[in-house]
Amino acid sequence: MSAFAEMVLESMPCGVGVLACDGEDEFFLLGANPALLAYLRAPETPDFPVALDSICDISLSKDFREAFETSLKHGEIGQFSLAWGEAEARRTFAGTLQVMASQDKDTRRLLMTLHDTTAETARQTELLRSTLYDPLTGLPNYSLFLRMVNDILDRLDTPDRAAMIVINLDRFRLVNESLGISAADQLLLEVSQRLSKLCPDEAILARIASDEFALFVPVNVTEAEALALARKIHHQLDTVFTLDQHNVYVTVSIGIDLLSKQIHSGEDLVDNALSAMHRAKAEGRGRTVLYHAELRKRSQSLFALESDLREALDTKSLELHYQPICDMRTGAVIGVEALARWNHPTKGPISPLEFIAVAENAGLIGKLGRWALEEACSQLAYWDQVTHQSRALTMNVNVSGAQLGEPGFVEIVRDALTMAGLNGERIRLELTESTIMSNADLITDMLLDLKAQGISIAVDDFGTGYSSLSYLNRFPIDTLKIDRSFVSRLGESAEDSKIIHIITMLARTLGMTVVAEGVETEAQRKLLGELGCHFGQGYFFARPLPARDVTKLLQTQATLPDTARDGPEH
């Protein structure tokens, strides 16, 4: 061998050596470059020839023997693999064997090469892991989860003793968009850790979507046991999460499906559990629903309704009706509440409770809310042009918790006012107690920004939600709207009269106005006035009306009282 060839061989990163094999199939290493000796973990300067099995046991492996046979019998390059070490110290190699021409018929010589594939193997392993496991939580992803579930289903002897549980984080999008991705990731990680603590030994927990987890319990679970596990999940996730110094409370909607003879795959189980979970969200979130066949039909119907709602929003086929808010004494209209209405082309009028829930679950609430806000502001500006009576009106617009989580909500409100040429004092945003308190840490600054623009805030359905009244001082609230449930029982329940009187006194002390919802009779109007409530809304005054009917009403009514915006002075 020339000096140059020897220098090249010595410096090659690829391991190269020559093997000899006698008739007994014993292998001897006749020579090797430094790389091959290192890969075989041989002494740096062995005495050649040296028995291969005295260095390592590679010659005993089935992989190596098959490579030898391939090269010997077919004259092809045989391939084999080699690995040694554990965990982080593990190294992998790819090898080849090729028969060399030899004048000795009793001894066969082979050219052996070894390439270090440790880095490539690590990359392939990581790539495989990234395609099968969630990188944030380390849990199986949807693809691997289904594979694992189907493997178990194929082996189950008792197909009626398994349960699929799907867990969805309610309002996760609000956390993500208000506190940022880092806080949202922290929440998901802590949720996965809490869920892991609840898993039975045989169960498989996976993250199957951005805000969804699935738990498959393959053995020894009844309906009662599955529901009991769901209650534990609710309880475990009910305590506060501290994310970047913000206290966040989480509720989950859970759907459960029990394995039956009609189910043939993991996909069926997950789909059914998802249908039940969506039903739980539609019923108000924070609850568990057990799957039954009607839910699938319901889910298919909701999917079709979602598609139709998207089209209706794109084509502006929805409309707003406006329910007057009136002075309790004179009946004069001092404001209106904008209420979305949808007259479906084939199904007729769709309940707002139904299509608003669909919008929230489908991520359409932001688009719906922006349309409603812009349409309401535009309509108020139009009334200002055609009737002087509207200039003291306040337009009330409902805002959901999901809307508050939309990026740039304050700017959306400001833009709607600017396009309509209105001042902020003309708009009042209505939020429920639960919306305010479930997003308390996230919306405080937002409400203060809105208040700085003159926009007022009303608490809708007051008295039915949060038990503590301390939040009334914490947030910039201007109006309390007494829930209709208290109004409907006036004259029947002394307790309801006392509650309304307390609310009016509390509002007066805090400088707030009060509106009674659901006023339907003259007796209710009179009694509410006596209890200190000066404004009302309900069928006694007017039903929700199309814009053209409100225009006629404003053009014919008497001059609005000075208290139209600011409420009573006494």
NORFEN-V584631 format. One record per residue. OMEGA is omega as a letter, one per 30 degrees, with the letter a starting at -180 (999 if undefined). Layout:
((OMEGA) (OMEGA))
This chain:
((l) (l) (a) (a) (l) (l) (l) (a) (a) (a) (a) (l) (l) (l) (a) (l) (l) (l) (l) (a) (l) (a) (a) (a) (l) (a) (l) (l) (a) (a) (a) (l) (a) (a) (l) (l) (l) (a) (l) (a) (l) (l) (a) (a) (l) (l) (l) (f) (a) (l) (a) (a) (l) (l) (a) (a) (a) (a) (a) (a) (l) (a) (a) (a) (l) (l) (l) (l) (l) (a) (a) (a) (a) (a) (a) (l) (l) (a) (l) (l) (a) (l) (l) (a) (a) (l) (a) (a) (a) (l) (a) (a) (l) (a) (l) (l) (l) (a) (l) (l) (a) (l) (l) (a) (a) (a) (l) (l) (a) (l) (a) (l) (l) (l) (l) (a) (a) (a) (a) (l) (l) (l) (l) (l) (l) (l) (l) (a) (a) (l) (a) (a) (l) (a) (a) (a) (a) (l) (l) (l) (a) (a) (a) (a) (l) (l) (a) (a) (a) (l) (a) (a) (l) (a) (a) (l) (a) (a) (l) (a) (l) (a) (l) (a) (l) (a) (a) (l) (l) (l) (l) (a) (l) (l) (a) (a) (a) (a) (l) (a) (a) (l) (l) (l) (l) (l) (a) (a) (a) (l) (a) (l) (l) (l) (a) (a) (a) (a) (l) (a) (a) (a) (l) (l) (a) (l) (a) (l) (a) (a) (a) (l) (l) (a) (l) (l) (a) (a) (l) (l) (l) (l) (a) (a) (l) (l) (l) (l) (l) (l) (l) (l) (l) (a) (a) (a) (a) (a) (a) (l) (l) (a) (l) (l) (l) (l) (a) (l) (a) (l) (l) (l) (a) (l) (a) (l) (l) (a) (l) (a) (a) (a) (a) (a) (l) (l) (l) (l) (a) (a) (l) (l) (l) (l) (l) (l) (l) (l) (l) (l) (a) (a) (l) (l) (l) (a) (a) (l) (l) (a) (l) (a) (a) (a) (l) (l) (l) (l) (l) (l) (l) (l) (l) (l) (l) (l) (l) (l) (l) (a) (a) (l) (l) (a) (a) (a) (l) (l) (l) (l) (a) (l) (a) (l) (a) (l) (a) (a) (a) (a) (a) (l) (l) (l) (l) (l) (l) (a) (a) (l) (a) (l) (a) (a) (a) (a) (a) (a) (l) (l) (l) (l) (a) (a) (l) (l) (l) (l) (a) (a) (a) (a) (a) (a) (l) (l) (l) (a) (l) (l) (a) (a) (a) (a) (l) (l) (l) (a) (l) (l) (l) (l) (l) (a) (a) (l) (l) (a) (a) (a) (l) (a) (l) (l) (l) (a) (l) (l) (l) (l) (l) (l) (a) (l) (l) (l) (l) (a) (a) (l) (l) (l) (a) (a) (l) (l) (a) (a) (a) (a) (a) (l) (a) (a) (a) (a) (l) (l) (a) (l) (l) (l) (a) (l) (a) (a) (l) (l) (a) (a) (a) (a) (a) (a) (a) (l) (l) (l) (l) (l) (l) (l) (l) (a) (a) (a) (l) (l) (a) (l) (a) (l) (a) (a) (a) (a) (a) (l) (a) (a) (a) (l) (a) (a) (a) (a) (a) (a) (l) (l) (a) (a) (a) (a) (l) (a) (a) (a) (l) (a) (l) (a) (l) (a) (l) (l) (l) (a) (l) (l) (l) (a) (a) (l) (l) (a) (l) (l) (a) (l) (a) (l) (a) (l) (l) (l) (l) (l) (a) (a) (l) (a) (l) (l) (a) (a) (l) (l) (l) (a) (l) (l) (a) (a) (a) (a) (a) (a) (l) (l) (l) (l) (l) (a) (l) (a) (a) (l) (l) (l) (l) (a) (a) (a) (a) (a) (a) (l) (a) (l) (l) (a) (a) (a) (a) (l) (a) (l) (a) (999))
